[in-house]
Amino acid sequence: MTINYGIIGCGMMGREHLRNINLLQGTMVAAIYEPDPNMAQAAAELAPDAFFVNSVDELLDYQQLDCLVIASPNHCHIEQLEAISEKVTLPILVEKPLFTAEDDLARAQAVGSVYKAPIWVAMEYRYMPPMQQFINTLEGVTGDIKMLTITEHRFPFLEKVNNWNRFNENSGGTFVEKCCHFFDLMRFILRSDPVQVMASAGQEVNHLDEIYNGRRADIWDCGYVLVDFANGSRAMLELSMFAEGSEFQEMIHAVGPSGKLEVKLPGPARFWSGDAEKRPVPMIIESPRGVCRPVQIKCPIDKTILDAGDHNGSTFHQHQRFLDVVRGTGQVEVGLSDGIWAVRMGMAAQESAQTGQAVRLALQ
């Protein structure tokens, strides 16, 4: 049986979802809501058989749908989840962040309490093949993890429709918009919830002279975040969005009493000077304690999957698992609670950087 997808939003990430759905057997993008004409045209080239609608309500009236993917701008997610919950009961894959304002927390929890179908929050970074190998190898190398560091040295924020991502009120702020992936990884890897967040951040290089409709862009382009967890472990995030010349975009290392494990991930192939062949292969480095004898393990990614997006093949593997959920043969691996925690951590980091004070987080 063919699984019919309904798509809300076909900007850069929405089209990455389309390309990866196209790689899955027994699937079809049946209906799309994308209000921007240019984005809609680009989506039609990837999903030529899809029926384009003029509103979310019209999409939800389309009877042939088996599941939904929300890839609209951040500030639209919670309202669209509410609209869906009032009208249909279909499995949903909703892009991060789950919401962007403090008042939205209660709204997200309310949706979770009434919606009877699965909701999967898209945290693609979990599903990069090298990241999966890193996570599955961790305990055998490090033992009980005490320290986790995530470094992202990357390109600036890309241009989006109507420049929505230039303003915190739309994106939730850089630590919510960009970094909720990393806060989710921290909780997932450390198997614990955060109790305190400290941060320092700012707008230092990018966007300084960007003004839209008389308003100056207020997003940050760099920062540090320190997180204490309930189990006693600690994590740190270092973000620079003016380091696109780096060989590796993400570098993550975990350290425990038995040793250290690292994973290094290059950025999108399309940014490698027009020559994707120059892009380095992701790697894992095992460094047990004792004699200094690190072991490097290359982690190549299938080219077809790699070419379908900017996230090291993760979107495809995430969709495989979500498709299992839609077919009734799998379980949600990233639920509403995970999405809520990631946003709470991002908001705490935003608050800490603004106030200069540590922010305590109550356990849910």
ABEGO torsion letter per residue (X at the ends): XBBBBBBBEABAAAAAAAAAAAABBGBBBABBBBABAAAAAAAAAABAABBBBABAAAAAABAABABBBBABBAAAAAAAAAAAAAABBBBBBBBOBABABAAAAAAAAAAAAABABBBBBBBAAAABAAAAAAAAAAAAAAEBBABBBBBBBBBBBBBBBGGAAABAAAAGEAAAAAAAAAAAAAAAAAGBBBABBBBBBBBAABGAABBBGGBBBABBABEBBBBBBAAGBBBBBBBBAAAAABABABBBBBBBAAEBBBBBBBBBAAABGGBAAABBBBBBBBBBBEBBBBBBBBBBBBAAAAAABAAGGAAAAAAAAAAAAAAGABBBABBAAAAAAAAAAAAAAAAAAAAGBBBBBBBX
